[in-house]
Amino acid sequence: MINDKKNWKKKISLFLTAQMISLFGSSLVQYAIIWYITLTTTSGFMLTISTVCGFLPQIAISLFAGVWIDQYDRKKMIMFSDGIIAMVTLLLAVSFFLGYREIWLLFIVLLIRSAGTGIQTPAVNALIPQIVPQENLMKVNGVNSSITSFIMFISPAVSGGILSVITIEATLLIDVITAFIGIFIMFTLNIPSFVKKKDEKQTTVQGVKEGFLYVKDNPFIKRLLLFLIAVMILISPAAFLTPLMVSRSFGPEIWRLTASEMTFSAGAAVGGLLISAWSGFRNRMHTTILACALYGGLMIGLGIAPLFLVYLGLNFLIGITMPIFNTPINVLLQEKVNSSMHGRIFSLVQISSSCALPIGMMIFGPLADIVQVESLLIVSGGCVLLVALISQRHVS
């Protein structure tokens, strides 16, 4: 254990490097697949199917993935999910090289890739506290958030540039190569398991039930999940409807939509570095609630922004608030939840977030055809501020 304490910085550096390489390849290919479907079919219906295929499996498998993450070696779970994603992507590339370019093949691959992500994401969050001392969790989670945001920032441009030079099948191979590198780095890491298997005969269903009972018996986790769901529903207009607002109010040019996405991702990368350097308030929830309040105020700002440049500036600031909101939540769960339950709780957090945003769109999406998006941003931003105020009273 002493050696582990001394070597944790080297281990987490290699671990984050492996995840960064793997995520970069996956992001490039994910954009490439979606753009290929868009350009090949020019069908909104097909694009909707691809979105569903890339979204629903994460929700469906996360419930069970949490149990597997708590029962088996988390490092091996990450390597396994990464390997499965790489294998199906390789099979798709081979199929395309041989001339079989059916769209339904892309949908199947998106389904499997999404399921793999549903395993990998909570496994990564559960594994970090096995490597990192508790007092350094905020810094490491902040760095991880910044890396993810930076990849999301550069992936669309890099993927577009690659697709303009090489074919889709050659682009698919990038994910295979980066996954292999990531798996190799993970294989070299010696990460002892801190998770004790309480019951070797426990079924997956029993494990899922145990996870829900854990939340039921833990008022703090329960309130935290409800808080997260409420905020995710209310911020959905900022997450999904701003491209519509930009198109309607500032102009339908592609560069405007691209600038909107890139400023948010750039802000999120800066926010990850900020929370890593600052580490937030001693009370983790105070940091999250502050970010929540700032997000609500900035949503109102988006709704009244008179110029596109002002909108971009506010969008950049919103991006900064996201890691400051999310990172303390991850750290709180890593600190307060039993190690044997990390997988299930992080899976429930992923399910909550993944379900809340579509619910928000079911509410605000149709309203966007009746009222201005700006009005929705102002109202929902005010509600986010209200949630922050109520939550602050409960943790004070």
Rosetta blueprint (number, residue, H / E / L):
1 M L
2 I H
3 N H
4 D H
5 K H
6 K H
7 N H
8 W H
9 K H
10 K H
11 K H
12 I H
13 S H
14 L H
15 F H
16 L H
17 T H
18 A H
19 Q H
20 M H
21 I H
22 S H
23 L H
24 F H
25 G H
26 S H
27 S H
28 L H
29 V H
30 Q H
31 Y H
32 A H
33 I H
34 I H
35 W H
36 Y H
37 I H
38 T H
39 L H
40 T H
41 T H
42 T L
43 S L
44 G H
45 F H
46 M H
47 L H
48 T H
49 I H
50 S H
51 T H
52 V H
53 C H
54 G L
55 F L
56 L H
57 P H
58 Q H
59 I H
60 A H
61 I H
62 S H
63 L H
64 F H
65 A H
66 G H
67 V H
68 W H
69 I H
70 D H
71 Q H
72 Y L
73 D L
74 R H
75 K H
76 K H
77 M H
78 I H
79 M H
80 F H
81 S H
82 D H
83 G H
84 I H
85 I H
86 A H
87 M H
88 V H
89 T H
90 L H
91 L H
92 L H
93 A H
94 V H
95 S H
96 F H
97 F H
98 L L
99 G L
100 Y L
101 R L
102 E L
103 I H
104 W H
105 L H
106 L H
107 F H
108 I H
109 V H
110 L H
111 L H
112 I H
113 R H
114 S H
115 A H
116 G H
117 T H
118 G H
119 I H
120 Q H
121 T H
122 P H
123 A H
124 V H
125 N H
126 A H
127 L H
128 I H
129 P H
130 Q H
131 I H
132 V L
133 P L
134 Q H
135 E H
136 N H
137 L H
138 M H
139 K H
140 V H
141 N H
142 G H
143 V H
144 N H
145 S H
146 S H
147 I H
148 T H
149 S H
150 F H
151 I H
152 M H
153 F H
154 I H
155 S H
156 P H
157 A H
158 V H
159 S H
160 G H
161 G H
162 I H
163 L H
164 S L
165 V L
166 I L
167 T L
168 I H
169 E H
170 A H
171 T H
172 L H
173 L H
174 I H
175 D H
176 V H
177 I H
178 T H
179 A H
180 F H
181 I H
182 G H
183 I H
184 F H
185 I H
186 M H
187 F H
188 T H
189 L L
190 N L
191 I L
192 P L
193 S L
194 F L
195 V L
196 K L
197 K L
198 K L
199 D L
200 E L
201 K L
202 Q L
203 T L
204 T H
205 V H
206 Q H
207 G H
208 V H
209 K H
210 E H
211 G H
212 F H
213 L H
214 Y H
215 V H
216 K H
217 D L
218 N L
219 P H
220 F H
221 I H
222 K H
223 R H
224 L H
225 L H
226 L H
227 F H
228 L H
229 I H
230 A H
231 V H
232 M H
233 I H
234 L H
235 I L
236 S H
237 P H
238 A H
239 A H
240 F H
241 L H
242 T H
243 P H
244 L H
245 M H
246 V H
247 S H
248 R H
249 S H
250 F L
251 G L
252 P L
253 E L
254 I H
255 W H
256 R H
257 L H
258 T H
259 A H
260 S H
261 E H
262 M H
263 T H
264 F H
265 S H
266 A H
267 G H
268 A H
269 A H
270 V H
271 G H
272 G H
273 L H
274 L H
275 I H
276 S H
277 A H
278 W H
279 S L
280 G L
281 F L
282 R L
283 N L
284 R H
285 M H
286 H H
287 T H
288 T H
289 I H
290 L H
291 A H
292 C H
293 A H
294 L H
295 Y H
296 G H
297 G H
298 L H
299 M H
300 I H
301 G H
302 L H
303 G H
304 I H
305 A L
306 P L
307 L L
308 F H
309 L H
310 V H
311 Y H
312 L H
313 G H
314 L H
315 N H
316 F H
317 L H
318 I H
319 G H
320 I H
321 T H
322 M H
323 P H
324 I H
325 F H
326 N H
327 T H
328 P H
329 I H
330 N H
331 V H
332 L H
333 L H
334 Q H
335 E H
336 K H
337 V L
338 N L
339 S H
340 S H
341 M H
342 H H
343 G H
344 R H
345 I H
346 F H
347 S H
348 L H
349 V H
350 Q H
351 I H
352 S H
353 S H
354 S H
355 C H
356 A H
357 L H
358 P H
359 I H
360 G H
361 M H
362 M H
363 I H
364 F H
365 G H
366 P H
367 L H
368 A L
369 D L
370 I L
371 V L
372 Q L
373 V H
374 E H
375 S H
376 L H
377 L H
378 I H
379 V H
380 S H
381 G H
382 G H
383 C H
384 V H
385 L H
386 L H
387 V H
388 A H
389 L H
390 I H
391 S H
392 Q H
393 R H
394 H H
395 V H
396 S L
